[in-house]
Amino acid sequence: EKKLEKSRAYNQLFLPLSNWVDSTREKLDAYAPLPADVKSVKAQESEAIELLNDVKEHEPQFSQLEELGNEFLSQADEAHPEYQEVKDEFSNLFDKWSRVRDDGKERVAAVEIAVQFDFEPFKNWLIAKEEQVTSLEGICLRPESLEKQIVEQRALGGELNERMPEFEGLIAAGNRGAEASEKWIEKESFEVEVKSLKEMWDDTNVLVDVRGDNLNEAKAKLDTFVVAYSNLISWIGGAEEKVKDFENVRVTPR
């Protein structure tokens, strides 16, 4: 009688759990690899977490079924014609369950990796900085104006330095995506965006550095000119004094 009760309990659990595993497997198999697009990833985040929570909620039932199945099989007659079939069904179900459980965790982990590569705001900021540099007026030759341009350029360089840790963090996040399993992550998408972000960062830094070098070169030349001009004015002033002194000299007749 006890064996019959356990057999009934086993059968009552087996079929619903088998159907649930198959249904969950279909959901997991239907997931497309995650692209390097935070909006798209966030739209799938809650679904992936919900599926994993569903998997966790079924763990006690599978533990109960495993206990019943092992006990039932240990007491069954191995010579019975249905024994091997039941054993194979039991083993196959738990193989499916193991893969579903692991894949559910992997999917959520992939979402967590992909959602960290939120590069769009930083990319837009780089575009704005590049436009700002290219739209700056030409180098001024007046000392006050040139000094102002140098201060503005240093501020731009300072902004880039301040945001370098953010840039490095994004590249690290993108690389994690590119190195993740192709089963859950669209690796090529991450590789393309990482490369693009690096190129934009380098191009913007080059623009700022080149303008800085040009401004510093202009300042050095202007400083040299100011010194030379000051010396020339000083020499002209001295020469004028000498001319005046010469004009004031009286010639004494012999």
C-alpha positions as CSV (number, residue, x, y, z in Angstrom):
1,E,0.0,0.0,0.0
2,K,2.8,2.4,0.8
3,K,4.5,1.6,-2.5
4,L,1.3,2.3,-4.3
5,E,1.0,5.7,-2.5
6,K,4.5,6.6,-3.5
7,S,3.9,5.5,-7.0
8,R,0.8,7.7,-7.2
9,A,2.7,10.6,-5.7
10,Y,5.5,10.1,-8.2
11,N,3.2,10.0,-11.2
12,Q,1.2,13.0,-9.9
13,L,4.5,15.0,-9.9
14,F,6.2,13.6,-12.9
15,L,3.8,14.6,-15.7
16,P,3.3,18.3,-14.7
17,L,7.0,18.8,-14.1
18,S,7.8,17.1,-17.4
19,N,5.4,19.5,-19.2
20,W,6.8,22.5,-17.3
21,V,10.4,21.5,-18.2
22,D,9.5,21.2,-21.9
23,S,7.6,24.5,-21.9
24,T,10.5,26.3,-20.2
25,R,13.0,24.8,-22.6
26,E,11.0,26.2,-25.5
27,K,11.1,29.7,-23.9
28,L,14.8,29.5,-23.4
29,D,15.4,28.2,-26.9
30,A,13.3,31.1,-28.3
31,Y,15.5,33.7,-26.8
32,A,17.7,35.5,-29.4
33,P,21.3,36.5,-28.4
34,L,21.4,39.8,-26.7
35,P,22.6,42.8,-28.8
36,A,24.7,45.7,-27.6
37,D,21.6,47.7,-27.1
38,V,20.6,48.5,-23.5
39,K,17.0,49.4,-24.4
40,S,16.5,46.1,-26.0
41,V,18.3,44.2,-23.2
42,K,16.3,46.0,-20.5
43,A,13.1,45.1,-22.3
44,Q,14.1,41.4,-21.8
45,E,15.5,41.7,-18.3
46,S,12.3,41.3,-16.3
47,E,11.3,38.2,-18.4
48,A,14.6,36.5,-17.8
49,I,14.5,37.2,-14.1
50,E,10.8,36.0,-14.0
51,L,11.8,32.8,-15.7
52,L,14.7,32.2,-13.3
53,N,12.4,32.8,-10.3
54,D,10.0,30.2,-11.8
55,V,12.9,27.8,-12.0
56,K,13.7,28.4,-8.4
57,E,10.1,27.9,-7.3
58,H,10.1,24.5,-8.9
59,E,13.3,23.3,-7.2
60,P,11.4,21.9,-4.1
61,Q,9.1,19.9,-6.4
62,F,12.0,18.4,-8.3
63,S,13.7,17.5,-5.1
64,Q,10.6,15.7,-3.9
65,L,10.3,14.0,-7.2
66,E,13.9,12.9,-7.2
67,E,13.5,11.4,-3.7
68,L,10.4,9.6,-4.6
69,G,11.9,8.4,-7.9
70,N,15.1,7.1,-6.4
71,E,13.2,5.3,-3.7
72,F,10.6,3.9,-6.1
73,L,13.3,2.6,-8.5
74,S,15.4,1.1,-5.7
75,Q,12.4,-1.0,-4.6
76,A,11.1,-1.9,-8.1
77,D,11.7,-5.2,-9.8
78,E,14.5,-4.6,-12.4
79,A,13.2,-7.5,-14.4
80,H,9.9,-5.8,-14.9
81,P,9.4,-4.9,-18.6
82,E,8.6,-1.3,-17.8
83,Y,11.4,-0.8,-15.3
84,Q,14.0,0.5,-17.9
85,E,11.5,2.7,-19.6
86,V,10.5,4.4,-16.3
87,K,14.2,4.7,-15.3
88,D,15.1,6.3,-18.6
89,E,12.2,8.8,-18.4
90,F,13.2,9.7,-14.9
91,S,16.8,10.2,-15.9
92,N,15.9,12.2,-19.0
93,L,13.6,14.5,-17.0
94,F,16.4,15.4,-14.6
95,D,18.8,15.9,-17.4
96,K,16.4,18.4,-18.9
97,W,15.8,20.0,-15.5
98,S,19.5,20.4,-14.9
99,R,20.0,22.1,-18.3
100,V,17.0,24.4,-17.8
101,R,18.2,25.4,-14.4
102,D,21.7,26.2,-15.6
103,D,20.5,28.0,-18.8
104,G,18.1,30.1,-16.7
105,K,21.0,31.3,-14.6
106,E,23.2,31.9,-17.6
107,R,20.5,33.9,-19.3
108,V,20.1,36.3,-16.3
109,A,23.9,36.5,-16.1
110,A,24.1,37.4,-19.8
111,V,21.5,40.1,-19.3
112,E,23.5,41.5,-16.3
113,I,26.6,41.7,-18.5
114,A,24.8,43.2,-21.5
115,V,22.9,45.9,-19.5
116,Q,26.2,47.2,-18.1
117,F,27.4,48.3,-21.6
118,D,25.3,51.4,-21.6
119,F,27.5,53.3,-24.1
120,E,25.0,55.5,-25.9
121,P,25.1,58.5,-23.4
122,F,28.9,58.5,-23.4
123,K,29.0,58.2,-27.2
124,N,26.6,61.2,-27.6
125,W,28.9,63.2,-25.2
126,L,31.9,62.4,-27.3
127,I,30.0,63.5,-30.5
128,A,29.2,66.8,-28.7
129,K,32.8,67.3,-27.6
130,E,34.1,66.6,-31.2
131,E,31.6,69.2,-32.6
132,Q,32.6,71.7,-29.9
133,V,36.3,71.4,-30.8
134,T,35.8,71.6,-34.6
135,S,33.5,74.6,-34.2
136,L,36.0,76.7,-32.2
137,E,37.2,79.8,-33.9
138,G,40.7,80.1,-35.3
139,I,43.7,80.9,-33.2
140,C,43.7,84.6,-32.1
141,L,46.9,86.6,-32.1
142,R,46.0,89.1,-29.3
143,P,47.5,87.9,-26.0
144,E,44.3,88.2,-24.0
145,S,42.2,86.3,-26.6
146,L,44.9,83.6,-27.1
147,E,45.1,83.1,-23.3
148,K,41.3,82.7,-23.2
149,Q,41.5,80.0,-25.9
150,I,44.2,78.2,-24.1
151,V,42.1,78.1,-20.9
152,E,39.1,76.8,-22.8
153,Q,41.3,74.1,-24.5
154,R,42.7,73.0,-21.1
155,A,39.1,72.7,-19.8
156,L,38.3,70.4,-22.7
157,G,41.3,68.2,-21.9
158,G,40.3,68.2,-18.2
159,E,36.8,66.9,-19.1
160,L,38.3,64.1,-21.1
161,N,40.7,63.1,-18.3
162,E,37.8,63.2,-15.7
163,R,35.7,60.9,-17.9
164,M,38.5,58.4,-18.7
165,P,37.5,56.0,-15.9
166,E,34.0,55.9,-17.3
167,F,35.4,55.2,-20.7
168,E,37.6,52.4,-19.4
169,G,34.6,50.9,-17.5
170,L,32.5,50.9,-20.6
171,I,35.2,49.3,-22.7
172,A,35.6,46.6,-20.0
173,A,31.8,46.0,-20.0
174,G,31.8,45.8,-23.8
175,N,34.7,43.3,-23.7
176,R,32.9,41.1,-21.2
177,G,30.0,41.0,-23.6
178,A,32.3,40.2,-26.6
179,E,33.8,37.4,-24.5
180,A,30.5,35.9,-23.3
181,S,28.8,32.8,-24.7
182,E,27.4,33.3,-28.2
183,K,24.4,31.3,-27.0
184,W,23.2,34.3,-25.0
185,I,25.2,37.3,-26.3
186,E,25.5,38.7,-29.8
187,K,29.3,39.0,-29.7
188,E,29.8,40.7,-33.0
189,S,27.5,43.5,-31.9
190,F,29.6,44.1,-28.8
191,E,32.8,44.0,-30.7
192,V,31.6,46.5,-33.3
193,E,30.4,49.0,-30.6
194,V,33.6,48.6,-28.5
195,K,35.7,49.3,-31.6
196,S,33.6,52.3,-32.6
197,L,33.7,53.8,-29.0
198,K,37.5,53.4,-28.9
199,E,37.9,55.2,-32.3
200,M,35.6,58.0,-31.3
201,W,37.5,58.4,-28.0
202,D,40.9,58.5,-29.8
203,D,39.7,60.9,-32.5
204,T,38.3,63.3,-29.9
205,N,41.5,63.2,-27.8
206,V,43.6,63.8,-31.0
207,L,41.5,66.8,-31.9
208,V,41.9,68.3,-28.4
209,D,45.6,67.5,-28.3
210,V,46.3,69.0,-31.8
211,R,44.5,72.2,-30.9
212,G,46.4,72.4,-27.7
213,D,49.7,72.0,-29.4
214,N,48.8,74.6,-32.0
215,L,47.7,77.1,-29.3
216,N,50.9,76.5,-27.3
217,E,53.0,76.9,-30.4
218,A,51.1,80.1,-31.2
219,K,51.7,81.4,-27.6
220,A,55.4,80.6,-27.8
221,K,55.7,82.5,-31.1
222,L,53.6,85.4,-29.7
223,D,55.8,85.6,-26.6
224,T,58.9,85.7,-28.8
225,F,57.3,88.4,-30.9
226,V,56.3,90.4,-27.8
227,V,59.8,90.3,-26.4
228,A,61.3,91.2,-29.8
229,Y,58.8,94.0,-30.2
230,S,59.5,95.3,-26.7
231,N,63.2,95.3,-27.4
232,L,62.7,97.0,-30.7
233,I,60.5,99.7,-29.1
234,S,63.1,100.1,-26.3
235,W,65.9,100.5,-28.9
236,I,63.9,103.0,-31.0
237,G,63.3,105.0,-27.8
238,G,67.0,105.0,-27.1
239,A,67.8,105.9,-30.6
240,E,65.4,108.9,-30.5
241,E,67.0,110.2,-27.4
242,K,70.4,110.0,-29.1
243,V,69.1,111.8,-32.1
244,K,67.7,114.6,-29.9
245,D,71.1,114.8,-28.1
246,F,72.9,115.0,-31.4
247,E,70.6,117.8,-32.6
248,N,71.3,119.8,-29.4
249,V,75.1,119.7,-29.9
250,R,76.4,123.1,-31.0
251,V,79.2,123.1,-33.5
252,T,82.0,125.4,-32.5
253,P,83.7,127.3,-35.4
254,R,87.4,127.2,-35.7
